[in-house]
């Protein structure tokens, strides 16, 4: 039983990590160059003025949870068991 919980958690983490790269570009805040904000030495002028990482992490967690629910439903509907360690 515990291995199924660990496996389901690992699947969620993998989905979360992959969906992060789909969610990060959302929100298209202007870069320092586009906004006309002076760039400090050593910083990239193409970096966004506000990164909104907290908002993007919450959105990513929600997206990953929905995708995880779909994956779990798919696994149980077609009777594809989660792997177990023996």
Secondary structure, DSSP 8 states (H G I E B T S, - for coil): -HHHHHHHHHHHHHHHHHHHHHHTTTT---BHHHHT----TTS-TTSBS---HHHHHHHHHHHHHHHHHHHHHHHHHTT-------
